[in-house]
C-alpha cells in the first residue's frame, strides 16, 4: 500500500482547466497518488471530474486546446512535456462510455491493440491476451464484436484491454454508471484485487455507495458550480388526464429469431410510478419501445380500450435534440402549442434560463430535461416512459427526476422508467423485475426488494444500502 | 492468418452471411487486387463485359456470395433504372446497356472484399500497400463503423418519432416538411458520429496509438488458394486482352 516513502505515480499541483478562453471547468486541485492506493473522486455533475481524469492521463493538454493552470506530473515528468504514448504506459485510462472506446472488430483484437503499441514480441502478446481473457472471464467472447456485448461485458473488456498493458496506475471515469448492481459489485471487487497487487486506482464516480465499504479508500470531493436554484421547488403539475388502466396481455416480441419478451401480462394505473429493473438483455428497452408503439409485437396493449399514447425519453438525449434553441426544440412542429403548459414546464424542469441556448451545448442532465420537455410538451395522453433516466446523473438531478415523476403521476399520468439504479427504483410505487423477457417479480418496491428468490433468479444483487424509502416498508 | 468471424458490424454482418465462403481463406491482398482489377475492367467493350459479368457471377456463385452481391445491387436498383432510362432516351439503347453493365460490375466488384474480410485483415492489406499505420487503422475503423452508423440512424429515426418530430414522408405535398424533418435526423447523426470519432481518438491515444515501436501481431501469408486465384485472374486478363 502507498505510504509517504512510496514513489509518487501521479501528482497534480493546483491543476485547473477551462475548455474556453474564459470558463473554468475544473477549479484548482491538488492530488498525489502512490502505488496500491484506491481513490474515489466525487462531486456533482459539471464539477470537472472527467476534466481532471483527462489531466491526470495527459489527454489534457495533448488533445485539447483549452487553458490549463498548475502542473501534473506522471512519475517525475510533466505531462505536457511527455509524449502521450509514454504517459499511456504509466497511466491506464478507462473511459465513461465503454462502447465509445471499442476500436477493433473482435474482443481478441481489442486486447491486442494496446499490446501491439507497446512493441512486445508476438509470444508475449499471445501470453498476455490469454491471461487477460482468463482473468476477466472473457474467453468465451474472444471472437465476438465488442459492440454486441452487454454494457457490463464491454466495461470488463475496456478494463482488460488497459490492464493487459500492465500500467501501475489506473484511472476510471464513471465506470459504474452503465452497470447493473451485480456487474458494478464485480467490477469493484476486481479493482480492489488490483490495488492489493500494488496498482493504484483512481475512480471518478457518482455512485459512490459501491465504493464506500473499501478499507483505506481515499476520497477527494470536487466542488461543483452549484445547482440551478429554480428547480428547488417543483410547482404542482396541472391535472390533465382522465383515470385509465394500462393493460398488457401476452405481449411477445421476437428479435432475430429469439424471444425478447415472452408473453408479458400486467396492468398499471394512471398515477403510478413504475420502475422496471433487470440485467442487460432482459427486455427492458424492448418493453418500453413496445409501449411507445415503436416495436411490433404479438399480444394486446391498451389504455382503457384505447391505443396507448406515451412519450418516450431515450437514454441518450442527444438522439432527440437538433434545434437551435431550447425554446425552438420544445415547440418544434406543434401547430398550436399550449403556452400555459410551456410556461409551467420551463421553470419546473429548470430550463427557464436556457430558453435561447442551443440544447446540444447544455450539460448531460440539462439535455435529458430538454428531451423530457419536448416529450411532455406534446401532451402524451397516458404518460411518459423514461429509459435509464438516471444514467450519469448526480444525486441532486436524481432527486429532481423523482419529484418530477411524482408530480406527473400526481396529475394522473403513468410514469414508467427502466433503470440499473436500484436506489432510484426503490423510490417507485411499484417495482417490476424482468428476466429473459418475463416478469419474475412485481409489486410495491418495498416488498419486491425483499424478494430474495426473484433477485437470485434475475442475477441481480441488492446492495445493502438499497432500502425502501420511509413509509413504504 | 485465421481470424474469428466478426458478427454485428456492417462488414461483419455481410461476412457472417458468407461465413462458409472459401474466400474467407484468401489473403486480403489478393481479394483487394482482384476487386481493383475488376473495377478497372469495366472499361472493356460491351461484348467482353458481358463475358466478364458471366464469369464473375459464376465466381460469386462458387464463393457463395451471390446473395450478398444481390443485396448490394438491390440497393442500387433505382440508380440503375434511372440511368438506363435516361441513357436509352437521350443517347441509345446500346449505351444504356453498357453503362448499366459497368455500374453493375463496379458495384459488385468489392463485394468479395467487404463480405469476406475483417477490418483487421483489411488494415493489414492497406499497410502492406505501404499506407502508414495511422491511415490504414482509420480506414479500417471507418469500414467497421458503417454498421454502427446504420444502426444509429435507425435509432435516431425512432427517437424522433418517439417525440413526435418525424414521420415517414407521405406524398409529394409532404416534401417540404420532409426536408425540415431531415434536419431532425441529420443533426443528431452528425453529433453522434463526431462524438464517437472523438471518443475513439481518445481511446486509441490512451492505449499508445502514437507509439513509435509498434509491432503487429497478425501477419499475412499467401497460401495455395491465393496463388491459384491470382493465376486464374491473370489468365482471364490475358484472354480478354488477346481476344479479338
Boltz contact constraints between the chains, C-beta under 6 A:
constraints:
  - contact:
      token1: [A, 59]
      token2: [B, 202]
      max_distance: 6.0
  - contact:
      token1: [A, 84]
      token2: [B, 205]
      max_distance: 6.0
  - contact:
      token1: [A, 84]
      token2: [B, 210]
      max_distance: 6.0
  - contact:
      token1: [A, 85]
      token2: [B, 208]
      max_distance: 6.0
  - contact:
      token1: [A, 85]
      token2: [B, 210]
      max_distance: 6.0
  - contact:
      token1: [A, 85]
      token2: [B, 211]
      max_distance: 6.0
  - contact:
      token1: [A, 88]
      token2: [B, 206]
      max_distance: 6.0
  - contact:
      token1: [A, 88]
      token2: [B, 208]
      max_distance: 6.0
  - contact:
      token1: [A, 93]
      token2: [B, 206]
      max_distance: 6.0
  - contact:
      token1: [A, 100]
      token2: [B, 196]
      max_distance: 6.0
  - contact:
      token1: [A, 100]
      token2: [B, 199]
      max_distance: 6.0
  - contact:
      token1: [A, 101]
      token2: [B, 203]
      max_distance: 6.0
  - contact:
      token1: [A, 103]
      token2: [B, 200]
      max_distance: 6.0
  - contact:
      token1: [A, 103]
      token2: [B, 204]
      max_distance: 6.0
  - contact:
      token1: [A, 105]
      token2: [B, 6]
      max_distance: 6.0
  - contact:
      token1: [A, 105]
      token2: [B, 118]
      max_distance: 6.0
  - contact:
      token1: [A, 105]
      token2: [B, 119]
      max_distance: 6.0
  - contact:
      token1: [A, 105]
      token2: [B, 120]
      max_distance: 6.0
  - contact:
      token1: [A, 105]
      token2: [B, 144]
      max_distance: 6.0
  - contact:
      token1: [A, 106]
      token2: [B, 4]
      max_distance: 6.0
  - contact:
      token1: [A, 106]
      token2: [B, 6]
      max_distance: 6.0
  - contact:
      token1: [A, 109]
      token2: [B, 120]
      max_distance: 6.0
  - contact:
      token1: [A, 112]
      token2: [B, 217]
      max_distance: 6.0
  - contact:
      token1: [A, 113]
      token2: [B, 207]
      max_distance: 6.0
  - contact:
      token1: [A, 114]
      token2: [B, 207]
      max_distance: 6.0
  - contact:
      token1: [A, 116]
      token2: [B, 214]
      max_distance: 6.0
  - contact:
      token1: [A, 116]
      token2: [B, 215]
      max_distance: 6.0
  - contact:
      token1: [A, 116]
      token2: [B, 216]
      max_distance: 6.0
  - contact:
      token1: [A, 116]
      token2: [B, 217]
      max_distance: 6.0
  - contact:
      token1: [A, 117]
      token2: [B, 208]
      max_distance: 6.0
  - contact:
      token1: [A, 117]
      token2: [B, 211]
      max_distance: 6.0
  - contact:
      token1: [A, 117]
      token2: [B, 214]
      max_distance: 6.0
  - contact:
      token1: [A, 119]
      token2: [B, 213]
      max_distance: 6.0
  - contact:
      token1: [A, 119]
      token2: [B, 215]
      max_distance: 6.0
  - contact:
      token1: [A, 122]
      token2: [B, 217]
      max_distance: 6.0
  - contact:
      token1: [A, 125]
      token2: [B, 217]
      max_distance: 6.0
  - contact:
      token1: [A, 143]
      token2: [B, 4]
      max_distance: 6.0
  - contact:
      token1: [A, 145]
      token2: [B, 6]
      max_distance: 6.0
  - contact:
      token1: [A, 145]
      token2: [B, 7]
      max_distance: 6.0
  - contact:
      token1: [A, 145]
      token2: [B, 8]
      max_distance: 6.0
  - contact:
      token1: [A, 145]
      token2: [B, 9]
      max_distance: 6.0
  - contact:
      token1: [A, 145]
      token2: [B, 12]
      max_distance: 6.0
  - contact:
      token1: [A, 147]
      token2: [B, 8]
      max_distance: 6.0
  - contact:
      token1: [A, 148]
      token2: [B, 8]
      max_distance: 6.0
  - contact:
      token1: [A, 292]
      token2: [B, 162]
      max_distance: 6.0
  - contact:
      token1: [A, 294]
      token2: [B, 158]
      max_distance: 6.0
  - contact:
      token1: [A, 312]
      token2: [B, 162]
      max_distance: 6.0
  - contact:
      token1: [A, 314]
      token2: [B, 159]
      max_distance: 6.0
  - contact:
      token1: [A, 318]
      token2: [B, 188]
      max_distance: 6.0
  - contact:
      token1: [A, 318]
      token2: [B, 191]
      max_distance: 6.0
  - contact:
      token1: [A, 319]
      token2: [B, 156]
      max_distance: 6.0
  - contact:
      token1: [A, 319]
      token2: [B, 159]
      max_distance: 6.0
  - contact:
      token1: [A, 319]
      token2: [B, 188]
      max_distance: 6.0
  - contact:
      token1: [A, 320]
      token2: [B, 159]
      max_distance: 6.0
  - contact:
      token1: [A, 320]
      token2: [B, 163]
      max_distance: 6.0
  - contact:
      token1: [A, 322]
      token2: [B, 184]
      max_distance: 6.0
  - contact:
      token1: [A, 322]
      token2: [B, 187]
      max_distance: 6.0
  - contact:
      token1: [A, 322]
      token2: [B, 188]
      max_distance: 6.0
  - contact:
      token1: [A, 332]
      token2: [B, 165]
      max_distance: 6.0
  - contact:
      token1: [A, 333]
      token2: [B, 165]
      max_distance: 6.0
  - contact:
      token1: [A, 374]
      token2: [B, 163]
      max_distance: 6.0
  - contact:
      token1: [A, 375]
      token2: [B, 163]
      max_distance: 6.0
  - contact:
      token1: [A, 378]
      token2: [B, 164]
      max_distance: 6.0
